Structures are given as C-alpha cells and as structure tokens.
Amino acid sequence: MKKQQAEAPKANAANTTTYRKSTVREYFESIVIAVILALFIRTFVVQAFKIPTGSMENNLLIGDHLLVNKFAMGPTATSLEHALLPVENIKRGDVLVFKYPVEPDRDFIKRVIGLPGETLELREKKVYINGKPLDEPYVHFLQAPSTGGELSEVTSFDVRERYGPVTVPPNQYFMMGDNRDNSQDSRYWGFMPRENVKGKALVIYWSYESEREDYLDESTGATLKGLASVFVHFFTRTRWDRMFHQIH
C-alpha cells in the first residue's frame, strides 16, 4: 500500500507534463495553420495594394489601399479547371493589377479598354473600338481635347490626342489609365499579356490623404516617417467617405 501511495504523485506529474506538451503543441499547430492560411489567401485569393500615382484619378486616388481578387482572374491550365473554378473572363472596363510588361517586378493598375482581336484608335482623346466611339464615363482629362486648327497640328504625334489604329493581339489587352493625360499605359509600352494579370481590384479598404512624393522614397527612414505620419494624422487624413468603396 505504501509503495502505491508513493508512486501516485509521479503519475500525476507525468499527466501534467503530457497536458502541458499537448497545449503547447495545439498553440503551435494553430499558429502554423494560420500562417499557411494567410499565405494561401495572399498568394491565391486576395492581396492588398496601394495607389502611389494619380494615373487612375479621379476613381482611384493616391493613398487608396485596395483589396485585389487574385482568385477570380487566376490562370487555368485546362478547360476543366476553367469550368470548375469561379474564374472570370476579362471584360472591358475591368480594373486590373498586373505585372508591368517592361519591368515585371513592378505592379501597375489600369483599366481594360481593348480586347483581343479588336481594332482600337484614339482620335482627339476619344477611344474608338472597331470604328465605334466608346462611352467612358470614368475618364478624367487634365486638358480638353484639341478640335482642329493649329493646335491639332502641334499635337498630331501626341499619343494623348491620337493613337493607332492598332489591332490587339490574341491573349493580350490594351490597358489605359482613367486619368488619360497623366497615365503611362499601353499607348507608351504596348499590350498587356494575359499571364501578367495578378488580380481584379475589388474594394478600397482604407484611404489616406497622401502625395506622390510620399511613395517615391522607399528607404527605411522614409518608411518610418510615413508610419509616424499615419500615427499622428490617422483620424484627420483618413478619407472616411472612401472606406469600403467598390471599384468600378
């Protein structure tokens, strides 16, 4: 009897140790699963982007922070995958984030204007698709288009005024910024390949009043300065009316 009583505390201690180990293991497994899930979502489903330039004004402003749907525009290897997965076809008017064809390490955001096989032309800042004018209520101009005369001759080689006609190749797209007078788009660097698409812009989850210069310097000092600015001016510079604004 004495021997059994002496061994009982040892058994309890072992159970406590086992319980502690399983608790730590549960926490560890939960963290690992959360990290894997976050990486999966970021890689394949949704990702956050910010707007550093005014090329999409007045629809997207410098300092807008977006959520981009990567899953809806993801590439599919087979027709079966395309049929089973909720993958959307790219449509005219979609606002896409994509790899800049000239520098694939950089991300651009523009609107789809020309689809594969279409003939596109720009005359006096007006887009024509297959000879028909395109209705674009989202477009913003810094200057009114020229309407003939001497000004037309001066700007005759200005791609902001005249461009094309060009035919969009298969599996490629003609992209343009909404701020037509201040956008580095397909008029300058050509067509955007389908495989460069990263996702479709969905919603503005936060908008902070900023200037283009705030995003030019990516040094550590500039980053810390930016964080300090957000900390001090979060409530006064946040554009509350743009929060959760859907992108069209």
N, C-alpha and C positions, 0 to 999 in steps of 0.2 A: 504493500500500500504506500509506503513512504517513497519507494522508487517511482511509482506512478505519479505521485504528487509533485515530485521534484522535476519530472520531465514535462509536466503540463505547461509551465511558463515558456519553455523553449518552443513548444508547438505554437503557442500564441504569437511569439516573436516572429517565427517563420511566416505565419499567416499575415502579420502586419507588413513584413518586408515584401511579401508577394503582392499585397494590396497596393503598397506604395509604388512598386515597379509597374504594375498594370495602369495606375493612374498617370504616371509619367509617360508611359507608352501611349495612352489614349490622347493626351495632350499633344505629344509629338506627331502622332498619326493625323490628328485634326489639323495641325499646322501644315504638315506636308500636303494633305489633301487640299487645303485652302490655297496654298501656293500653286499647286498644279492646276487647280480650277481657275485661278486668276490668270495664270499664264495661258491656259487654253482659251479663255474668254478674250484676252488681249490679242492673241495670235489669230484666232479664227472667227470670233463673234463680233466684238465691239472694241473700239480703241478711241482714246481721247486725242484730239488735235487742237492746236490753237492757230489763230489767224494773225500772221505777222505783217501783212501788207494790205493795201487798200484796193487790190485788183478786183474784189468782188463787192465793193460798195455799190449801192447802199444796203444791199441784202446781208452781207457779212462784213462786220467792222473789225478793225484792228483791235485785238484784245478779246474777241469772241473765242470761247472754248467750246469745242464741238464733240459730240459723240458720233462716231462713224461706224456704220453697219458693214463689217467686213464679210460676214457670212452670206448676205444676200447677193453680193457681187463676186463671190469666190469662184475661182476657176474649177471646172469639172472635166475629168479626164475622159469620161464616156457619156453617151446619150442617156444611159440608165441612171447615172448619178444626177444628171440634169433633171430627169423626170422624177426622181425620188426626193431630192433635196429642194428646199424652198429657195432656189436661186432665181434671181430676176434677170430678165433681159435688159440690156442698157437701152434707155429711151432718150429721145431728145428732151432736153430740159433738166435731166438728172444732174445734180451737183456731186461731182466725184472727187475723191482724193486719190492721187496716183503718183507713181514714180516719174519724176521729170525725165523725159527721154534723153536729154543731153547730159544730165548728171543724175543717174538713178539713185544716188544716196539722198537726194533732196525730194521732199514731198511737195506737190502742187495741188491746189484745189481750183477747179474751173467747172464750167457748165458744158454739157454735151450739146453741140449745135449741129454738126454734120454727122450723119450715119453712114456706114459702109455702102458704097455704090452710088451715093448721092453727089450731085454737082453743086458746089457752093460758090457763091460770088458775093463780094461786098461792093456796093455802089453807093457813094455818098453816105457811108456809115450804115447803110441798110443791108441786111443779110437777105440773100435770095437763095432758095433751095429749089433746084431743078427749074429755075426761071421764075419761081413764085416768091413774093415777099413773105418774110417770116414775121409773125406777130410776136414781139418780145416786150411784154410789159415790165420785165425786171431790169431792162437795160438802163444804164446811167452814163451820161456824157458830160465831160468837163467843158466841151465847146460844141456849139451847134454845128451840124454838118454843112459843108460848103454846097452851094446850089448853082455853081457855074461861074463864068467870068474869069477874071484874073486869078482869084483865089483857087479855083478849080485847077488851073494850070500849075500853080505852085505846089499844090498838094497831090498832083496826079500820081506820084510814086510813093505817097504816104499810105502804108497799109492800114492805117486807122480810117482812111477815107475809101480806098479802093483796094480790092484784093481779088485775085482769081480771074476767071473761073478755074476751079480745081475739082477733080473727082476724088472722093475719099476711097482709099484702097480697101480691099476686104480685110475684115477683122481689125480695123483701125477707126479712129474717131477724130473729128475736128472739134477742138476744145477752145472756148473763149471765156474771158472774164466778163462779169456784168458791168464793170467799170471800163468801158471799151477804149477810152482814151488813156488808160493807165493800167494796162494788163499785158504781161509777157505771156502770150498764148500761142496757139497753132499758127497764127499769122506770121510769127517770127521763127518758130522752131519746127513746124511741120505737124504731122499727125501723131496721135497718141495710140500706141498698140494696146490691144485688149489685155494682154498679160501684165501691163503696167498698172492696172487698176487695183487699188488697195481697199476701196470701200465707198459706200454712198453716205453722204452727210445726212444725218437724221435730225438732230436737235441741238440747240445751244443750251448747255447746262450751266454755264456761268459766263458773264461778260464783264470785263474790267477795262475801264477807260485808259487807253494806252496810246503811245505814239510809235511809229515805225522804228525810231531810233532805239526804243527800249528792247527791241529784239535783234538788233544788228550785232551787238557785242555779246558773245556767248561765254565770256571769261567768268571765272569763279567770282571775282569781285562784282561784276555786273549782275550775276545771279543773286548774290547776297543782297545787293542794293535793291533789286526787284522784289525780293521777298520782304525786305524791310518796308518798302513802299506799300505792298499789299497789307502788311500787318497794321500800318498806321492809317491807311486810307481805304480799308476794305469797304466800310459802310458808305463812304461818300463817293467813291469812284466805281463801285459796282453798278452796272446798268440793270437795275432790278426789273425794268419793263421788258428786257430781252431774255430773262430766265425762262427756260423750257420752251423757247420759241422754235417751232418746227421749221425746217429749212425746205423751201420750195424753189 
